[in-house]
Amino acid sequence: MADLTKLAPQEVWSEFEAITRVPRPSKKEEKIRDYLVGWAKEHNLEYKCDATGNVVIRKPATAGYEGHPTVILQSHMDMVCEKNSDAAFDFENDAIRTRIDDGWVRAEGMTLGADDGIGMAAALAVLASATVEHPALEALFTVDEETGLTGAFGLGEGMLTGKYLINLDSEDEGELFIGCAGGVDTVATFRPMVTPAPDEFEYFRVDVKNLLGGHSGDDIDKGRANSNKLVARLLYELLPYGLVLNRFDGGNLRNAIPREAFAIFGVPAESAGDVCERCRVFAVEIVEEFKYTEPNLQMTLGKIEGVEWVLDPVTMQSLVGALVGLPNGVLAMSHAVEGLVETSSNLASVKFGTDGIVVTTSQRSSVESAKRYAAQTVEAVLRLAGAEVAHSDGYPGWTPDPDSHLLRVTEQCYEKLFAAKPKVRAIHAGLECGLFLEKYPELDMVSFGPTLRGVHSPDERLEIATVQKFWDLLCAVVRSL
């Protein structure tokens, strides 16, 4: 592991390195929650936990700031747990293996957890500081942001008393965020019959791998390939050859663009040669199609010994057809905010299990009616294919307030520090801010952070130089409030 404590600002990097040693998968935040409680006790600070698992650590105002409104520093405890298939790593027990690479901090074949470990680290550094002047502070650490916003949904009564909330979960230095998309998951289950695998068939495994993946909100407009879509497209082209399907597996998380997928299938022996040639041509076509956005894309085909069973033909054709037909990627751009994705859908994962074949998708939009329509479109395709379909409760968007006092203060601090104007934006990714507003409608909020790239994928990396600017801005805003 790299020694991150030698990087500047040391107070932030020291906290971040300690956080990387604590396992914190979504829905399994017990260890990081215990760490935060222990940290609060060690620093003699008041803390509170709610029934959902969220933690608030409070620090009184420094001299001269006692009459000022309380400021909330908000981040989330959990991290996306994605790794390369050849990486030996246990997210529930192992410390993240970090390295420094040409101005960036990365992890070795897995997600770094800077989303949102660096936000947590900055909040703890402010709480620990003896030199940063500030009003009363409440550092809120929520659980399960990545897989359901459970912490924000279940935030306990009386956990917050502040007027201003600084969300520390953004990924572009120099940009201030004042709005975000809402989202909903649409999950389908196919209940297949299985039959013995036919004789005189040859069986193959096709793999798609080495895709960039990324965040299904931030990266959905970058033209990246979806591994589930690519495998489904190939299978659809092979249907006329007498295809039978044994397995399809791809993707893991609802909010990550899937990077890897595979299928195991068979074709009549007399068609095997033609099928292999069609697969070869398709692989060449796909590499060409995505040459500008997926430079490392690989599609491979290998012959296997055989399988015991295959899906019944009706379910197979329905599943493959649905996966090809599902909307995926950007569905609409915003007419209100230039360059902002308004509505999108992500075909996140396909999993074969004992209870059926589960297809998980997620829809996002900054327009509530458009979000509902996108989910209905996905539902309609899946129902026509014979699947059982359910939607999650979803979460609201955060409507921008360009007249925000906190925004003005943050803009002024940025210009004074860096002699440049920050960009003020809304984001297509989901933040917890919309849910906080439902519980505390008087909150004034802004979100900013250092620069992260490759979030929700093993290519996740944190730009070292921007952490200093993030820290300087955070301290300046806290002082100015």
HELIX and SHEET records of a PDB file:
HELIX    1   1 LEU A    4  LYS A    6  5                                   3    
HELIX    2   2 GLN A   10  THR A   20  1                                  11    
HELIX    3   3 GLU A   30  GLU A   42  1                                  13    
HELIX    4   4 ALA A  114  ALA A  128  1                                  15    
HELIX    5   5 THR A  150  PHE A  153  1                                   4    
HELIX    6   6 SER A  227  LEU A  238  1                                  12    
HELIX    7   7 LEU A  239  TYR A  241  5                                   3    
HELIX    8   8 ALA A  269  SER A  271  5                                   3    
HELIX    9   9 ALA A  272  GLU A  289  1                                  18    
HELIX   10  10 PRO A  313  GLY A  325  1                                  13    
HELIX   11  11 GLU A  368  LEU A  384  1                                  17    
HELIX   12  12 HIS A  405  PHE A  418  1                                  14    
HELIX   13  13 CYS A  433  LYS A  439  1                                   7    
HELIX   14  14 ILE A  464  SER A  480  1                                  17    
SHEET    1   A 6 GLU A  46  CYS A  49  0                                        
SHEET    2   A 6 VAL A  55  LYS A  59 -1                                        
SHEET    3   A 6 LEU A 137  THR A 142 -1                                        
SHEET    4   A 6 VAL A  71  HIS A  76  1                                        
SHEET    5   A 6 TYR A 164  ASN A 167  1                                        
SHEET    6   A 6 ASP A 444  SER A 447  1                                        
SHEET    1   B 4 THR A  98  ASP A 101  0                                        
SHEET    2   B 4 TRP A 104  ALA A 107 -1                                        
SHEET    3   B 4 ARG A 461  GLU A 463 -1                                        
SHEET    4   B 4 LEU A 452  ARG A 453 -1                                        
SHEET    1   C 2 GLU A 175  CYS A 180  0                                        
SHEET    2   C 2 LYS A 423  ILE A 427  1                                        
SHEET    1   D 5 GLY A 329  MET A 333  0                                        
SHEET    2   D 5 VAL A 341  GLY A 353 -1                                        
SHEET    3   D 5 GLY A 356  SER A 365 -1                                        
SHEET    4   D 5 GLY A 182  PHE A 190 -1                                        
SHEET    5   D 5 GLU A 388  HIS A 391 -1                                        
SHEET    1   E 2 VAL A 194  PRO A 196  0                                        
SHEET    2   E 2 TRP A 309  LEU A 311 -1                                        
SHEET    1   F 4 VAL A 244  GLY A 250  0                                        
SHEET    2   F 4 ALA A 261  PRO A 268 -1                                        
SHEET    3   F 4 PHE A 201  LYS A 209 -1                                        
SHEET    4   F 4 GLN A 298  ILE A 304 -1                                        
END                                                                             
